[in-house]
């Protein structure tokens, strides 16, 4: 017996996408929408909201949308996933002005999202049953709350948003998501949260008796070369190895000039200080007139930037491992109901160069029938194996929702 109904639609036409999804879920609780920035976001939202009624709608604009019913990531499309279950409660919230005051934006989003979660007696009773009936190791995988975050990818405020979010909800509540994107033609991205926003951080909190798990991973391994960050503030690095950052990076890469392609193909990694020592990826966005380098994510002063490398075999296996980690984090359910993937646009470009098909890998790991949705992002939010929450580059973060309750 299914405890989670999932609808899926994917089309260049918003009406077709939502109508397809609604066929399986006449009364959805949560609707997730990823659409190309070439669509009018207000038109897309109106079409979806008119079809789903009171259901919570969350999502945003993308630079490539994908799903299990499309052969590959698609441009200029709308991808929709609808979730319906009596074992699931959802609250959503939006905080505006993310680039101006990310702390206030996060506080507003968290406050509204958690206030909107309605008490679900079924969920509460099943949590009690599961905690009493499971072994300690099994009970440790139970997640009463999972937060999906979708901050503006052009705000520069993701880290501050996450810091405030973590302070508000604590370490137990998991976080996964991706920064909304555009087609690089302007500086605005849009977010959906029962309305259309820009320069905001939006989130959905899932309170559920369904098994859920998250994971993050990237397709890179460390080389033997790197640079010490000797002067930095936020996302701008001024000095590397006590030299001007631009000159030190040129020497590391063995080039006379730096450009966007070089930055994309030569990401830097910072080794986490937890017991796993997992590398997280930081990519350079641009070289500045003062010879500093601006990254797509914060780089702390004193960090060691390791030059990262990749190859096709490693990239394929790393994505398989990330997906398996998310399934393991959900408690290894026998039946997976839905998969949501937040994938960096730079990782997408690497996959194109290496001829890698993530959808094929997902089908290999979980089978042909599991509904999957995702989008190419301007940054990814997730947690390392050691539990460190962050905003990353060239990474994929994954949420797995089981068609199985925590008592099973």
TANORTA-V975863 format. One record per residue. N is the residue number from 1. RES is the residue in one small letter. OMEGA is omega in whole degrees, 0 to 359 (999 if undefined). D_CENTER is the distance of its C-alpha to the mean C-alpha in Angstrom with 2 decimals. Layout:
N_RES_OMEGA_D_CENTER, N_RES_OMEGA_D_CENTER
This chain:
1_x_181_29.90, 2_x_177_26.42, 3_x_178_24.85, 4_x_173_21.79, 5_x_182_22.27, 6_x_175_19.54, 7_x_183_20.18, 8_x_175_18.75, 9_x_182_19.82, 10_x_185_19.22, 11_x_171_21.75, 12_x_180_22.80, 13_x_181_24.48, 14_x_180_22.52, 15_x_180_25.47, 16_x_182_25.36, 17_x_183_21.64, 18_x_178_21.98, 19_x_177_25.40, 20_x_180_24.25, 21_x_185_21.55, 22_x_179_24.13, 23_x_182_26.64, 24_x_186_25.05, 25_x_182_24.09, 26_x_180_26.91, 27_x_183_25.70, 28_x_175_21.91, 29_x_181_20.44, 30_x_177_16.95, 31_x_181_16.23, 32_x_185_12.85, 33_x_172_13.60, 34_x_183_12.14, 35_x_177_15.11, 36_x_180_16.48, 37_x_176_17.52, 38_x_172_21.00, 39_x_170_21.33, 40_x_186_22.68, 41_x_179_19.84, 42_x_178_22.63, 43_x_180_24.28, 44_x_181_21.22, 45_x_181_20.54, 46_x_179_24.27, 47_x_181_24.55, 48_x_184_21.78, 49_x_178_23.01, 50_x_182_26.58, 51_x_189_25.83, 52_x_176_23.93, 53_x_186_26.08, 54_x_182_25.07, 55_x_176_21.71, 56_x_179_18.73, 57_x_179_16.76, 58_x_179_13.26, 59_x_180_11.17, 60_x_181_11.82, 61_x_191_13.12, 62_x_171_11.93, 63_x_185_13.69, 64_x_182_13.94, 65_x_180_13.17, 66_x_180_13.64, 67_x_180_14.80, 68_x_177_17.26, 69_x_174_20.09, 70_x_183_19.74, 71_x_183_21.10, 72_x_176_18.54, 73_x_187_15.99, 74_x_173_18.03, 75_x_175_18.74, 76_x_181_20.13, 77_x_175_18.98, 78_x_178_17.55, 79_x_185_15.47, 80_x_170_15.91, 81_x_177_15.30, 82_x_181_17.63, 83_x_180_17.94, 84_x_179_21.39, 85_x_175_22.71, 86_x_180_25.30, 87_x_185_23.40, 88_x_171_20.43, 89_x_186_20.45, 90_x_169_17.90, 91_x_180_18.00, 92_x_180_16.20, 93_x_180_16.81, 94_x_175_16.60, 95_x_184_17.78, 96_x_179_19.38, 97_x_185_20.46, 98_x_181_17.35, 99_x_183_19.01, 100_x_183_22.28, 101_x_183_21.65, 102_x_178_18.12, 103_x_179_19.74, 104_x_179_21.41, 105_x_180_18.41, 106_x_179_16.47, 107_x_180_19.70, 108_x_180_20.24, 109_x_181_16.84, 110_x_181_17.17, 111_x_183_20.85, 112_x_182_20.60, 113_x_182_17.83, 114_x_177_19.73, 115_x_183_23.03, 116_x_179_22.09, 117_x_180_21.44, 118_x_177_24.78, 119_x_182_26.51, 120_x_183_26.53, 121_x_180_29.61, 122_x_180_28.51, 123_x_183_25.30, 124_x_181_27.36, 125_x_180_30.14, 126_x_174_28.03, 127_x_179_26.31, 128_x_180_29.87, 129_x_183_31.07, 130_x_181_28.25, 131_x_180_28.67, 132_x_186_32.38, 133_x_182_32.44, 134_x_171_29.91, 135_x_182_30.57, 136_x_181_29.11, 137_x_177_26.68, 138_x_181_25.53, 139_x_181_25.31, 140_x_180_23.10, 141_x_181_20.22, 142_x_182_20.57, 143_x_180_17.83, 144_x_179_19.37, 145_x_170_16.24, 146_x_182_12.47, 147_x_171_10.53, 148_x_181_7.70, 149_x_180_7.28, 150_x_180_7.50, 151_x_175_9.76, 152_x_182_12.03, 153_x_177_11.37, 154_x_183_15.14, 155_x_187_15.88, 156_x_185_15.67, 157_x_186_15.14, 158_x_183_11.69, 159_x_179_13.42, 160_x_177_16.16, 161_x_181_14.07, 162_x_180_12.44, 163_x_180_15.99, 164_x_178_17.52, 165_x_181_15.09, 166_x_177_15.89, 167_x_184_19.53, 168_x_188_19.61, 169_x_180_18.12, 170_x_186_19.01, 171_x_185_17.67, 172_x_182_17.98, 173_x_186_15.37, 174_x_182_12.01, 175_x_176_8.78, 176_x_178_5.16, 177_x_180_2.69, 178_x_180_3.28, 179_x_181_7.03, 180_x_192_9.47, 181_x_172_11.86, 182_x_184_15.48, 183_x_177_18.03, 184_x_182_19.17, 185_x_178_22.29, 186_x_185_21.78, 187_x_184_20.06, 188_x_166_18.66, 189_x_183_15.43, 190_x_178_15.46, 191_x_176_13.66, 192_x_176_15.02, 193_x_189_16.07, 194_x_182_19.49, 195_x_181_20.32, 196_x_183_19.19, 197_x_166_18.25, 198_x_185_17.77, 199_x_180_17.18, 200_x_169_15.61, 201_x_180_12.88, 202_x_182_12.40, 203_x_172_11.33, 204_x_175_12.42, 205_x_180_14.02, 206_x_173_14.99, 207_x_194_18.38, 208_x_169_19.41, 209_x_174_22.00, 210_x_175_19.91, 211_x_180_18.59, 212_x_179_14.85, 213_x_179_12.98, 214_x_175_9.81, 215_x_174_9.66, 216_x_178_8.52, 217_x_180_10.90, 218_x_187_12.36, 219_x_187_15.62, 220_x_172_17.86, 221_x_187_20.79, 222_x_170_22.92, 223_x_178_26.14, 224_x_184_29.17, 225_x_179_28.85, 226_x_184_27.15, 227_x_177_27.84, 228_x_178_28.21, 229_x_184_26.79, 230_x_173_30.01, 231_x_183_29.24, 232_x_174_25.98, 233_x_181_24.67, 234_x_181_21.08, 235_x_182_19.57, 236_x_178_23.08, 237_x_183_25.00, 238_x_181_28.74, 239_x_173_30.26, 240_x_184_29.53, 241_x_179_32.32, 242_x_174_34.32, 243_x_172_34.42, 244_x_189_32.98, 245_x_181_29.36, 246_x_182_29.88, 247_x_179_32.99, 248_x_179_31.55, 249_x_177_28.60, 250_x_181_31.15, 251_x_179_33.22, 252_x_185_30.40, 253_x_179_29.45, 254_x_182_33.14, 255_x_177_32.97, 256_x_181_34.94, 257_x_177_32.28, 258_x_177_28.53, 259_x_185_26.42, 260_x_180_22.92, 261_x_178_23.34, 262_x_179_24.44, 263_x_182_21.54, 264_x_184_19.02, 265_x_181_21.11, 266_x_179_21.70, 267_x_177_18.66, 268_x_179_19.52, 269_x_174_18.48, 270_x_183_19.10, 271_x_181_20.18, 272_x_183_19.04, 273_x_179_22.10, 274_x_187_21.42, 275_x_182_23.37, 276_x_181_21.03, 277_x_182_21.12, 278_x_178_17.79, 279_x_171_17.12, 280_x_191_14.13, 281_x_175_14.07, 282_x_182_15.39, 283_x_178_16.54, 284_x_177_19.47, 285_x_184_19.31, 286_x_171_23.05, 287_x_186_26.43, 288_x_183_28.34, 289_x_181_32.06, 290_x_179_32.71, 291_x_172_31.43, 292_x_178_28.31, 293_x_175_24.83, 294_x_181_21.80, 295_x_176_18.40, 296_x_179_14.92, 297_x_181_14.26, 298_x_177_16.92, 299_x_184_19.45, 300_x_174_21.86, 301_x_182_25.55, 302_x_179_27.02, 303_x_174_24.04, 304_x_180_24.90, 305_x_178_22.96, 306_x_176_23.36, 307_x_185_23.55, 308_x_181_21.23, 309_x_180_22.31, 310_x_169_21.29, 311_x_189_23.13, 312_x_183_22.56, 313_x_180_23.46, 314_x_181_21.24, 315_x_179_18.18, 316_x_183_18.85, 317_x_181_19.55, 318_x_178_16.54, 319_x_175_14.19, 320_x_181_16.62, 321_x_179_16.55, 322_x_179_12.80, 323_x_179_13.16, 324_x_177_16.37, 325_x_178_15.04, 326_x_178_12.68, 327_x_177_15.87, 328_x_180_18.01, 329_x_176_15.99, 330_x_180_16.69, 331_x_179_20.32, 332_x_179_20.87, 333_x_178_21.50, 334_x_183_24.02, 335_x_179_22.46, 336_x_183_18.78, 337_x_183_18.23, 338_x_176_14.79, 339_x_177_11.70, 340_x_186_8.36, 341_x_176_6.44, 342_x_192_3.80, 343_x_181_6.70, 344_x_177_8.51, 345_x_178_11.73, 346_x_174_13.77, 347_x_177_12.76, 348_x_180_13.75, 349_x_175_16.99, 350_x_179_17.66, 351_x_179_17.39, 352_x_179_19.86, 353_x_183_22.17, 354_x_180_22.17, 355_x_180_22.42, 356_x_180_19.58, 357_x_180_18.43, 358_x_181_15.21, 359_x_177_16.51, 360_x_178_19.72, 361_x_178_18.19, 362_x_179_16.41, 363_x_179_19.83, 364_x_184_21.62, 365_x_188_19.78, 366_x_180_19.61, 367_x_187_22.18, 368_x_194_22.69, 369_x_185_22.34, 370_x_178_18.92, 371_x_180_17.01, 372_x_177_13.66, 373_x_178_11.56, 374_x_177_8.78, 375_x_175_8.79, 376_x_193_9.24, 377_x_171_7.71, 378_x_181_9.69, 379_x_187_7.56, 380_x_179_4.54, 381_x_180_5.02, 382_x_188_6.59, 383_x_176_10.23, 384_x_177_12.85, 385_x_180_15.47, 386_x_174_17.66, 387_x_181_15.53, 388_x_180_14.65, 389_x_180_11.75, 390_x_176_10.66, 391_x_191_9.13, 392_x_176_9.38, 393_x_175_10.50, 394_x_188_11.23, 395_x_169_8.70, 396_x_172_6.81, 397_x_192_4.79, 398_x_170_6.63, 399_x_175_8.29, 400_x_176_12.00, 401_x_183_14.51, 402_x_169_18.10, 403_x_190_21.07, 404_x_181_22.90, 405_x_182_23.75, 406_x_177_23.72, 407_x_181_27.51, 408_x_999_27.58
